[in-house]
């Protein structure tokens, strides 16, 4: 039995459509870093710890953390969580195991850190080392220090010696730490600088605040003039992504950038909302509830990873 030329044409078209659909699904599930399939769960520092949800706003969960102060960080594999604490006017750094549903932090360990103020932890990608800000005199003048995430004895080492660091972010490959130096209350920004974890090879990238790495380590998103910008990790190709935003965070698949924006309310202080923006541009879309004073956003792994 033979098929007509029309039937062969229709079958060929169907086969092409099936292949194209399969390819489309593959491309849709592959991230810009070439491997991750999911953006992850967006988390905002809020109240007693973290409020997290899927990128479409579904399935909101709250994770309360012991004596939580201001900042949290999760390792690349999602198994380790670090946060800063404040208890009876004493600050510290805690690490814990994070369960797969992101509902509980287990096996909490208070890290032995130098005397003074300790804040703003950022975990290395493998979760084995914590970088944090340390001020020996608790006078608001910080440097970056690092310590093993599992140590029971004080083994912290100093990375920078500027006494003017305000934030830090470990690169996805673990070979750089991005930080902000000489932050100004007048401009709300400083110098974005890269440094090796051992303190060597320091290089200035430009002006801005709140740098966050793309998952491939090739670009950073940051705040400049209260707008969201991106640039290459060598400081070139700066590009305005979206006006009016702060606290940017790059998604785990590299496709999205979350940021916060204050809403208009006619009052001196207004509530804020999370927005999602494609890293390639376009119009941002709002996500989740309005919240007071969003300071930090981070992405947790998707439970399906």
N, C-alpha and C positions, 0 to 999 in steps of 0.2 A: 504494500500500500504506500503510495507517495503523497506528499503534502503539496498543496498548491503554493505558488509563489506568495500569495497574500498571507496564507497561514504561516509560512516561514518568516515573512516580514514581521507579523504580529508577535511570533514567538521570540524573534531576535530582539524586538523592542522591549518585550517583557523581561528578557534576560538582562538587558542593559539597565532597565529600571531597578531590578533587584540588586544588581551589582552596585549601582549608584546609591541606592538606599543603604546598603550595608556599609559602603564607604563613608556615607554621611554619618551614620551612627558611630563608626570608628573615630572619625575626626571630631565628632561632637563630644566623645568621651575622653579623648586624649587632651591633656592640658598643654599649655604653651611650653612647659618644661619637658615635653616629650614623653611623659610617663603617667602623671596623676590623672585620674578620671573625674575627680570631683573637686569642686571649689572648697568644700569643707563647711564647718559650722562657724558662723561669725559670733564672736563673743565680745561683750562690752564690760569693762570694769564698772561695777554698779553695786552699791550697798555693801553687803557682807562679803562680796567676792565677784563672781562672774555671772552674767546673764547671757546665755547662748541660744542660738536658733539656726535653722537651715537658712540658706541664702534667699529663700522665698518667704521667710518669716514664720514658717511652721515649726511646731514642736519646741516651744520655748522651755528652757530649763534654767534653774538657778543653782549654782554651786557655791555654797558658803565655805569660807576658808578661815581657819583659826587666826584670830587677831589680825585680820587682813588690814593693810594700810592703803596702798595706792597703786601698785603695779603687779602684773603677773606675766609669766612667760611659759610657753609649752615647747617641749622638744619636738624635733621634726617628726619622730615616729609617734608622737602623741602619748608616750608612756610616762613622761616625767613632767611635773608642774613645779614651778618655783614662784614664790611671791614674797613681797616684803611685809614685815609685821611691825606693829606699834603696840607695846604693852607697858603701861606704867611709865610712859615717856622714854622707853628704851626701844630702839629699832633693831631689826634683825632680818635674816633671810632664812626662809623655810623651803625645803624641797619635799616632794611627796610623789607617790605613784598615783597615776590617774587611771581610773577604771575605764573600760571600753565604752561605756555609755555616758561618760563625763558627768556623772552624778555624785561622785565621791572621790576625795583625795585620801589615799591610804598611806600608812607607814610614814607619817610626817617626821621630818628630822630638822631640827634647828641647827643650822650650820655654825661652826665656830668662826667668827669673823672678828676683825680688829675692833678695839674699843672706839666708840664714836658713833656717828650716824651711818647707817647702811641701808641702801634703798635701790629701787629700779633694777631688779635682777633680769638678766637675759641669758637663756640657756644656749649652750653650744648645740649644733644640730643633733649630735648623738646623745645629748642629755648628760654627759659625763662631767661637764665643767660649767660653772656659773660665773658670768661677769656681772659686776654690780658696782654701784657708785658708793664711795666711802669718803666721809669727811671726819678726820680725826678729832677736830675741835667742835663738830656739830654746829658749824657756823654758816652752812649753806654753800660751802666751797668744796666741790667734789672732784675726785679722780676715779678712773676705772681701776678696779682690782678684779682678780679672778681667783677662784678656789675650786677644788674638786667637789663634785656634787654629793659624794658619799663619804667624805672625810669626817672623822670624829675628833681630830686634833686640828688646831689652827695651822693652815697651810696656805693662807691667802698671799698672793703676790701682786705688787703694784704694776700697772700697765702704763698709765700716763702720769705726768707730773706737772699738770697745768693748774690744778685747783680751780677749774672753771668748766667742768663737764656737767651737762644737764640731762642728757639721755644717751642711750647706747643700744645697738642692735647687731647681733651676730649674723654674719653672712651665711647663706645656705651651705656653702662648702666648708665653713669653719675656719677659713684662712684670713678673714678680716673681721674687724669690729668697726661699724660706723658709729660716730658719735657727734654731738653738737658741743662746740667750744665757744666760750665767751657769749653766751646767750644774753640778749638785752631785753629788759622790760619795756623799753621804748619801742623797739621794732618787733619784738616777739620772735626773734630769730638770732642765729649766730653763724659760726663757720661749721659746715658739715665736713668732717674729717674721717679718713680711714686710717686704721692702725692695725698692725699684726697683733695677735693675742699675746705675743712676747714683748710688745712695746716698740718694735722696730718698724722701719719703712713707713713712717707717717706721711700722709699726703692730704692736702686740702682740696676739696671738690668744688666748693662755692658756698654761697649764703643760703640759709634756710633753717628748717626745724623739723623734728619728728621723722627722721628717715626710716623707711621700711624697705626691705629687700624684695625683689622679684624672686620667685622660686628657682630660676635658673642662675641667679647671681649676677646677671648681666646689667641690670638696671635697678634704680632705686626710685621710690615715690617719696615725696617730701612736701613740706609746706613752705611757701615763699609769698610774702605780701598777703598772707591769709588766703591764698589760693592753693590748689593742689597741682603740683608739677611732677614730672618724671625726668630722669637723666640717666645716661650710661654710668657704669660704675667707675669710669675714669673721669667723670665730671663734665663730659661733652654731651652735646645733643639735648640740652635742657628744653623741655616743652611744657607749656601750660596745658594741663589736662581738663580742669574744670575750675571755675571761679568759686570763691566763698566756701571754704571747707577747712577742716583740721583733722588731726588724728588719723591719717591714712594708714591702710594695712592691705598688702597685696594678698590675694587668695592663693590657696595651695596649688591650684591648677594654672595659675598665671593669667587667667582670663579677666578677673574682676579686681577692682580696687574698692574697698569699703572706706568711707570717711564719714565724719560727723559734720553737721551744719546746724547753726542756731536758727530757729524759726522766728518769724516776725510775730510780735504780740503786742507792740505798743508800750512795753514795760522796760525798765532798765535791764532786767535779766529775764530771758525767755528760755523755754525748754528747747531741747535739741532732738535731732533725729538722725538715725543712721541712713546713709544713702549708698547705693551700689552703682558703680560706674565701670563700663567696659574699659580695659586698659588701652584699647585702641581708639577710644573716643566715644562720642554719642551723648545722649541725654541720660543723666543719672536718675535712678528711681528710688523712692523711699522704701524703707524696710522697718518693720516692727513698730513698737510703741514710741511715743515721745518720752524723753528721759531728761532729768536735770543734769546739766554740766558734764557731758561726755568728754572724758579726758583721754581714754585709750581704747583701741580696738585691737583684737587679735583673732586669728583663724585657728580653730581646732580641727583635727582630722575628721573626715566623714566616717561614721561607724561602719560604712560599707567598704572602706579601704582595706 
